[in-house]
Amino acid sequence: MLVEEEDKKVVGRPYITLLMDSYSGCVTGFYLGFEPTGSHEVGLALCHAILPKHYETEYELQETWGICGIPKYIITDRAKEFKSEYLKRVSLQLAFIRRLHAFREPGGLIESIFDKINKEILSLYGR
């Protein structure tokens, strides 16, 4: 799906980077941008996950998003953005443990969120 401005000029393809709590299934942080996910985008999503979330009333949130703080562990697949030197340094500075899955889990937590996004949101836009 491409994003267009009002004058039909194509802005680009959006990419979303999600961080999720594996115990509760709650999305703890995200980053939405126009660049494919790399270590920088993971860092921005991690920053969003760690910091308290404050949103203005115009967002009409029905609940406060109270999840924040430095995680004890981050478990990822073996994509290059999760094995980067940048994320290694961040994990050392913030004192969380990075764990890499030995293999990709089909139908995992993050995949279920992307499936929901595809079915319930993108389908509204004729994807």
N, C-alpha and C positions, 0 to 999 in steps of 0.2 A: 504494500500500500504506500503510495506517495502522498505527501502533504503538499497542497497548493495554497498560494495566497489568493486573496479575493480576485486579483486580476488574472488568475489561472497560471501564474508563474509557479513552476515546480520548486519547492523549497528543498525537498529531499525525502529520504525514507527514514522514518523514526526507528530507533533502536531503544529497547528498554533493558536495563540491568537490574535484576531483583536480588535482594537478600531476604532469606526467610528463616524463621525459627522452626527447627525441625520438630520440636516438642508440641508447640501449639498450632503450627501451620500458618502463623501470622506473618505477613510480609513486614519486615522490620525496617527496610529501607529500599530505595530505588534511585535510579538515575535515568532520565529520559533525554536522549540527544539524537543528533543526526550522524554520528560517527559509529562504526561498528565497535562493539565492546572490546576494550583493551584494558590494560592495567590501570590507566588513568580513570576510566569510567567506573571500574570496580572500586577504586579509591573514593570516588565521589559518592557512590552508592553506600559504601561503608560509612562515610562521614554522615550521610543522612540517617543511617541506621543508628549510629551512636548518639547523635545530638537529639535533644528534645524537639518535638515537632509542634510548631505554633502556626495555625492557619487562621486567616481572617474569616469573619462571619459570612462573607460572600461565597465561600466554598460550601456552605450549608452542610457541614459534616454533622452526622447524627450522633457520633461518639467521639471522644477525644482519643488521640492516637498516643497512648501512654508508654509504648515500648521504646526504650532507649538505653544506652549504656554500652560499655565495651564488652564484647562477648568473651566467653572463656575459650571457645573453639570456633573455628570456621572450617567447615567440611566442604570441599569443592571437587569438581571433576578435574581432569588433568589438562584442561585447556591452557594454552600458553599464558593467558592473562592472569591465571591463578598461580602459575609457577614463576612469575617474574621476580626479579631482584627488588623491584619497587614494593611489591606486596610482602616480600620477605622482610624488608626493612620496616615497613609499617607494623607488621606483626611483632617484631622485636621491640619497637618503640612503645607499642600499646600493650605489650605482654599478653597477647592471645596466641593460641596454638593453632597452626594451620595443619589440617589433615587432608590428604588427597585420597579420593576413592581409588581403589585398584582398577575399577571398571565403571562404566556409565550404567546407571540404573534406569532401565526403561520404565516409563510411567512414574517417575519419581515426583517429589513434591513440587519442584520448580516447573517440571514439564506439565503438571496438572494445572498450574496457574496459567501458563502460556496457552494450554488447550482451552481454558475458560475464556481467556482474552480473545482468542481466535473465534470461538463460537458465539460469545455473548456480546462482544463489542465490535470487532472488525466486521462481523457479518452485517451489522447495521449500515455499513458504508459500502456495501457491494464488493467486498474484497474478493 
